[in-house]
Amino acid sequence: MFLLSSFSFVGPRAMRKRAEKITIATDGAREPLTRPYVDLREIPPPAAWGVSIDRGAIDRLAGRLAGHMFEPASYDYEGTPEFSGEDWGRFVLLGVAVVWRLWPPPNRAAWGVREAGGLVEDAPGIWTCFRREPNSLDLDWHAAGGAGVSFFAGEGFLQDVPRRIERLRDVARGLLDLHSGSVLGMIERAGGDAISLRDLLVKTVPGYHDRPDSPAGRLPFDKLANLAVTMLAARLPITGVERFPVFPDYMVPRHLRHEGVLVYADELAADVDEGRLIDPGSTEEMAIRWASIFGAELLRQELSKQGNPVTTPDLDYWLWFEAVLGSRAGAMGRHHLCITEAY
């Protein structure tokens, strides 16, 4: 049984790109962001950033998926607790806030939680931690620092466990201080609207701000916030999640690159394929995420033209599921590596 308390390494790419890094606003110390927002679904990232879109690959993939029945983004896969109501709300906002950087460092085994059916890895492993801890939904317990490193006990190597414990504490305090501990109350204040709830989450709950400034403008990736609201909507009265873009993380671009939709410049491709770190806030890292949103939107539009309309949450769910839990996951090659708490 292993837990990783802290971990960092800097690869050649990170060293080279340090000077080009763009400051990202964090929950602890947000800097003024003055650039206008970019609609990441309307335009691709600048070509000089190192990622392009292959329109032919989109057409081919859409043709292959023209008759595919996309499963609704129900989030009821192995490990997900059968919570409802306020319990589901608390579980989602606590759990999603710590679903970042689940890949193992070099020469370490992937982390997971042993269950009767085998090792439960990735996000389902995090969900299992909540399912097995009796106090996991007690905000006062988390706010007081009740969760220790044993909360994430498992096999393999999990990065930055103390930071995850801090994040659980901070989310719990944010919910208690600003929302009286009620996720259902947050939903009511947002009028049950997905966009309004997402923005409320970004503004008031630690860990959910993911809108970096860049030379092209402010980039509203909102990966964890959009995921959290979409998960909430699976069991609570929230409408409008279909207006979200896909949730740019490690696995969505991995899948899109495998399908030929994303094309990396030679140097970036070599860094990803050889497992070198991509600096957070670099143009390359932001381009991977931006191109994932733009490319997935083009794919969604083409599927609609071919008579198979799919919402972006359902498309995202398919892209993620196939890259993590699907039968082809092992053949999709490496995903990019980045030391971040945004995904």
C-alpha positions as CSV (number, residue, x, y, z in Angstrom):
1,M,0.0,0.0,0.0
2,F,1.5,3.3,-1.1
3,L,0.7,6.9,-0.9
4,L,2.6,9.8,-2.5
5,S,2.8,12.8,-0.2
6,S,4.4,15.1,-2.7
7,F,6.0,14.8,-6.1
8,S,7.5,17.0,-8.6
9,F,10.0,16.8,-11.5
10,V,10.9,19.1,-14.3
11,G,11.6,17.7,-17.7
12,P,13.5,19.4,-20.5
13,R,10.3,20.8,-22.1
14,A,9.3,22.5,-18.9
15,M,12.8,24.1,-18.6
16,R,12.7,25.4,-22.2
17,K,9.2,26.8,-21.9
18,R,9.5,28.4,-18.5
19,A,10.0,31.9,-20.0
20,E,6.8,31.6,-22.1
21,K,4.7,30.5,-19.2
22,I,1.5,32.5,-18.7
23,T,0.4,33.3,-15.1
24,I,-2.7,31.4,-14.1
25,A,-5.2,32.7,-11.5
26,T,-5.5,30.3,-8.6
27,D,-8.0,30.2,-5.8
28,G,-5.4,31.3,-3.2
29,A,-4.2,34.4,-5.0
30,R,-6.2,35.5,-8.0
31,E,-4.6,38.1,-10.2
32,P,-6.6,40.6,-12.2
33,L,-7.7,39.1,-15.5
34,T,-8.4,41.8,-18.0
35,R,-8.4,40.1,-21.4
36,P,-11.8,39.1,-23.0
37,Y,-13.0,35.5,-22.9
38,V,-12.3,33.4,-26.0
39,D,-15.1,31.2,-27.3
40,L,-13.1,28.0,-27.5
41,R,-15.7,26.2,-29.6
42,E,-15.7,28.9,-32.3
43,I,-12.0,29.3,-33.2
44,P,-9.0,26.9,-33.0
45,P,-5.8,27.8,-31.0
46,P,-3.1,29.7,-32.8
47,A,-1.1,27.4,-35.1
48,A,2.1,28.6,-33.5
49,W,1.0,27.0,-30.2
50,G,1.7,23.6,-31.6
51,V,-1.6,21.8,-32.0
52,S,-3.8,21.7,-35.1
53,I,-7.1,20.1,-36.1
54,D,-7.4,17.5,-39.0
55,R,-10.8,18.2,-40.5
56,G,-10.5,15.0,-42.6
57,A,-10.0,12.9,-39.4
58,I,-13.2,14.5,-38.0
59,D,-15.2,13.5,-41.1
60,R,-13.9,10.0,-40.9
61,L,-14.6,9.6,-37.2
62,A,-18.1,11.1,-37.6
63,G,-18.7,8.6,-40.5
64,R,-17.7,5.7,-38.3
65,L,-19.9,6.9,-35.4
66,A,-22.9,7.9,-37.6
67,G,-24.8,4.9,-36.3
68,H,-23.3,4.8,-32.8
69,M,-25.7,5.1,-29.8
70,F,-24.0,7.3,-27.3
71,E,-24.7,6.5,-23.7
72,P,-26.1,9.3,-21.5
73,A,-23.5,10.8,-19.2
74,S,-25.0,9.0,-16.2
75,Y,-21.8,8.6,-14.2
76,D,-23.0,5.3,-12.7
77,Y,-19.9,3.2,-13.5
78,E,-18.1,1.0,-11.0
79,G,-17.2,2.8,-7.8
80,T,-19.8,5.6,-8.0
81,P,-21.9,5.7,-4.8
82,E,-25.7,5.4,-5.0
83,F,-26.2,8.8,-3.2
84,S,-29.1,11.1,-3.9
85,G,-30.3,14.5,-3.0
86,E,-28.0,16.6,-0.8
87,D,-25.7,13.6,-0.3
88,W,-25.2,13.4,-4.0
89,G,-24.5,17.1,-4.2
90,R,-21.9,17.0,-1.4
91,F,-20.2,13.9,-2.8
92,V,-19.9,15.5,-6.3
93,L,-18.5,18.8,-5.2
94,L,-16.0,17.2,-2.7
95,G,-15.1,14.4,-5.0
96,V,-14.6,16.2,-8.3
97,A,-12.5,18.8,-6.6
98,V,-9.8,16.1,-6.0
99,V,-10.1,14.4,-9.4
100,W,-6.9,15.7,-10.9
101,R,-3.5,14.3,-11.9
102,L,-4.3,10.6,-11.3
103,W,-1.5,9.3,-13.5
104,P,1.5,7.8,-11.8
105,P,5.0,9.3,-11.9
106,P,7.8,7.4,-13.8
107,N,8.4,3.9,-12.6
108,R,5.4,3.8,-10.3
109,A,2.3,1.7,-10.5
110,A,-1.0,3.4,-11.1
111,W,-3.0,4.1,-8.0
112,G,-6.3,2.3,-7.2
113,V,-8.5,0.9,-4.5
114,R,-8.8,-2.8,-4.2
115,E,-12.4,-4.1,-4.3
116,A,-13.8,-7.6,-4.5
117,G,-13.9,-7.3,-8.3
118,G,-10.3,-6.0,-8.6
119,L,-8.4,-2.8,-8.5
120,V,-10.6,0.3,-9.1
121,E,-8.5,3.0,-10.7
122,D,-8.7,6.6,-11.9
123,A,-11.9,8.6,-11.0
124,P,-13.8,5.5,-9.9
125,G,-11.0,4.9,-7.4
126,I,-11.6,8.3,-5.9
127,W,-15.3,7.7,-5.7
128,T,-14.6,4.5,-3.9
129,C,-12.8,6.4,-1.2
130,F,-15.9,8.3,-0.5
131,R,-18.1,5.3,-0.5
132,R,-16.0,3.5,2.1
133,E,-15.6,6.4,4.6
134,P,-18.6,6.9,6.9
135,N,-17.7,10.6,7.4
136,S,-17.1,11.4,3.7
137,L,-20.1,13.6,3.3
138,D,-19.8,15.4,6.7
139,L,-18.7,18.9,5.8
140,D,-17.8,19.8,9.4
141,W,-15.6,16.8,9.6
142,H,-13.7,17.8,6.4
143,A,-13.6,21.4,7.4
144,A,-11.9,20.5,10.7
145,G,-9.3,18.4,8.9
146,G,-10.8,15.1,9.8
147,A,-9.7,13.4,6.6
148,G,-6.1,12.2,6.8
149,V,-3.9,10.5,4.3
150,S,-5.6,7.2,5.0
151,F,-8.7,8.6,3.3
152,F,-7.0,7.9,0.0
153,A,-5.3,4.6,1.0
154,G,-4.9,2.3,-1.9
155,E,-2.4,0.4,-4.0
156,G,0.1,2.1,-6.2
157,F,1.1,5.8,-6.2
158,L,-1.2,8.7,-5.8
159,Q,0.3,12.2,-6.3
160,D,0.1,15.0,-3.7
161,V,-2.2,13.4,-1.1
162,P,-1.7,16.3,1.4
163,R,-2.9,18.7,-1.2
164,R,-6.0,16.6,-1.8
165,I,-6.8,16.6,1.9
166,E,-6.4,20.4,2.0
167,R,-8.7,20.7,-1.0
168,L,-11.4,18.6,0.7
169,R,-11.1,20.9,3.7
170,D,-11.2,24.1,1.6
171,V,-14.3,22.9,-0.4
172,A,-16.1,22.0,2.8
173,R,-15.3,25.4,4.4
174,G,-16.4,27.2,1.2
175,L,-19.7,25.3,1.2
176,L,-20.3,25.9,4.9
177,D,-19.3,29.6,4.9
178,L,-20.9,30.7,1.6
179,H,-23.7,28.3,1.0
180,S,-24.8,27.1,4.5
181,G,-23.5,23.7,3.6
182,S,-26.3,23.1,1.1
183,V,-25.6,22.1,-2.5
184,L,-29.3,22.0,-3.1
185,G,-29.4,25.6,-2.0
186,M,-26.8,26.5,-4.5
187,I,-28.8,24.9,-7.3
188,E,-31.9,26.8,-6.2
189,R,-30.0,30.1,-6.2
190,A,-28.8,29.4,-9.7
191,G,-32.4,28.7,-10.8
192,G,-31.5,25.2,-11.7
193,D,-29.5,26.5,-14.7
194,A,-26.3,24.7,-15.5
195,I,-24.4,27.8,-16.7
196,S,-25.4,29.9,-13.7
197,L,-24.5,27.1,-11.3
198,R,-21.2,26.5,-13.0
199,D,-20.3,30.2,-12.7
200,L,-21.4,30.3,-9.0
201,L,-19.2,27.3,-8.4
202,V,-16.2,28.9,-10.1
203,K,-16.6,32.1,-8.1
204,T,-17.3,30.7,-4.6
205,V,-15.9,27.2,-4.1
206,P,-12.1,26.6,-3.9
207,G,-10.6,24.4,-6.5
208,Y,-13.0,25.1,-9.4
209,H,-11.3,28.2,-11.0
210,D,-9.9,27.1,-14.4
211,R,-9.8,30.2,-16.6
212,P,-6.2,31.1,-17.4
213,D,-5.2,34.3,-19.1
214,S,-3.2,33.9,-22.3
215,P,-1.9,36.0,-25.2
216,A,-5.1,35.1,-27.1
217,G,-7.4,36.1,-24.2
218,R,-9.0,34.4,-21.2
219,L,-9.6,30.7,-21.7
220,P,-12.6,29.3,-19.8
221,F,-11.7,25.7,-19.7
222,D,-13.7,25.0,-16.5
223,K,-13.0,21.3,-16.6
224,L,-13.8,20.4,-13.0
225,A,-16.7,22.9,-12.7
226,N,-18.4,21.7,-15.9
227,L,-17.9,18.0,-14.9
228,A,-19.3,18.7,-11.4
229,V,-22.4,20.4,-12.7
230,T,-23.0,17.7,-15.3
231,M,-22.6,15.0,-12.6
232,L,-25.0,16.9,-10.3
233,A,-27.5,17.1,-13.2
234,A,-27.5,13.3,-13.6
235,R,-29.5,13.0,-10.3
236,L,-30.7,16.6,-9.4
237,P,-33.0,19.1,-11.1
238,I,-30.5,21.1,-13.3
239,T,-31.0,21.9,-17.0
240,G,-28.8,23.2,-19.8
241,V,-25.7,21.0,-19.4
242,E,-25.8,20.5,-23.2
243,R,-24.5,24.1,-23.5
244,F,-21.2,23.1,-22.0
245,P,-18.2,22.2,-24.2
246,V,-16.3,19.0,-23.6
247,F,-14.1,18.9,-20.4
248,P,-10.5,19.2,-21.4
249,D,-8.2,17.0,-19.4
250,Y,-5.7,14.3,-20.2
251,M,-7.9,11.6,-21.7
252,V,-10.1,13.6,-24.1
253,P,-7.0,14.9,-26.0
254,R,-5.4,11.5,-25.8
255,H,-8.5,9.9,-27.5
256,L,-8.8,12.7,-30.1
257,R,-5.1,12.5,-31.0
258,H,-5.5,8.7,-31.3
259,E,-8.3,9.2,-33.8
260,G,-6.1,11.7,-35.7
261,V,-8.3,14.7,-34.9
262,L,-5.5,16.5,-32.9
263,V,-2.2,16.8,-34.6
264,Y,0.8,17.9,-32.5
265,A,3.8,19.7,-33.8
266,D,6.9,17.4,-34.0
267,E,8.6,18.7,-30.9
268,L,5.4,18.6,-28.8
269,A,4.6,15.1,-30.1
270,A,8.0,13.9,-29.1
271,D,7.6,15.4,-25.6
272,V,4.2,13.7,-25.1
273,D,5.3,10.3,-26.6
274,E,8.5,10.3,-24.5
275,G,6.7,11.2,-21.3
276,R,8.3,14.7,-20.7
277,L,6.4,17.2,-18.7
278,I,4.5,20.0,-20.4
279,D,4.7,23.2,-18.4
280,P,1.3,24.3,-16.9
281,G,0.3,27.6,-18.5
282,S,2.5,27.1,-21.5
283,T,1.0,27.8,-24.9
284,E,1.4,24.1,-25.7
285,E,-0.5,22.9,-22.7
286,M,-3.3,25.4,-23.3
287,A,-3.4,24.5,-27.0
288,I,-3.9,20.8,-26.2
289,R,-6.9,21.7,-24.1
290,W,-8.3,24.4,-26.4
291,A,-8.0,22.2,-29.5
292,S,-9.8,19.4,-27.6
293,I,-12.8,21.6,-27.1
294,F,-12.7,23.0,-30.6
295,G,-12.1,19.6,-32.3
296,A,-14.9,17.9,-30.2
297,E,-17.3,20.7,-31.2
298,L,-16.6,20.1,-34.9
299,L,-17.1,16.4,-34.3
300,R,-20.4,17.1,-32.6
301,Q,-21.6,19.3,-35.4
302,E,-20.6,16.7,-38.1
303,L,-22.4,13.9,-36.2
304,S,-25.5,16.1,-36.2
305,K,-25.2,16.6,-39.9
306,Q,-25.0,12.8,-40.4
307,G,-28.2,12.3,-38.4
308,N,-26.7,11.4,-35.0
309,P,-27.1,14.4,-32.7
310,V,-25.2,14.1,-29.5
311,T,-24.8,16.5,-26.6
312,T,-21.3,17.6,-25.6
313,P,-21.6,16.0,-22.2
314,D,-22.5,12.7,-23.8
315,L,-19.7,13.0,-26.3
316,D,-17.2,13.9,-23.6
317,Y,-18.4,10.9,-21.6
318,W,-17.7,8.6,-24.5
319,L,-14.3,10.2,-25.3
320,W,-13.3,9.9,-21.7
321,F,-14.7,6.4,-21.0
322,E,-13.1,4.9,-24.1
323,A,-9.7,6.3,-23.2
324,V,-9.9,5.2,-19.5
325,L,-12.2,2.2,-19.2
326,G,-12.9,1.1,-22.8
327,S,-11.5,-2.0,-24.5
328,R,-9.2,0.2,-26.7
329,A,-7.7,2.3,-23.9
330,G,-4.4,0.5,-23.8
331,A,-3.8,1.1,-27.5
332,M,-4.3,4.9,-27.5
333,G,-0.7,5.9,-26.7
334,R,0.5,8.3,-24.0
335,H,-1.4,11.3,-22.8
336,H,0.5,14.6,-22.1
337,L,1.9,15.0,-18.6
338,C,1.4,18.3,-16.7
339,I,1.7,19.1,-13.0
340,T,-1.6,20.8,-12.4
341,E,-4.6,20.7,-10.1
342,A,-7.0,21.8,-12.8
343,Y,-7.4,18.3,-14.3
